[in-house]
């Protein structure tokens, strides 16, 4: 079976350019995703419950709920 590089070498120049353009597009898209910060749209979502817990305390509570659900 031919490698990707071998297959690309067999293409005419205009198609090789398309392959190169597509690879550049994929790399740019990957870098853009890596640079994006989390949106944090959930901030304040539980405010109406009046909870006075830290995020770590909430994580522990969620883990307990999850473990209880799994063990049933």
Buried (B, 14 or more C-beta within 10 A) or exposed (E): EEEEEEEBEEEEEEEEEEEEEEEEEEEEEEEEEEEEEEEEEEEEEEEEEEEEEEEEEEEEEEEEEEEEEEEE
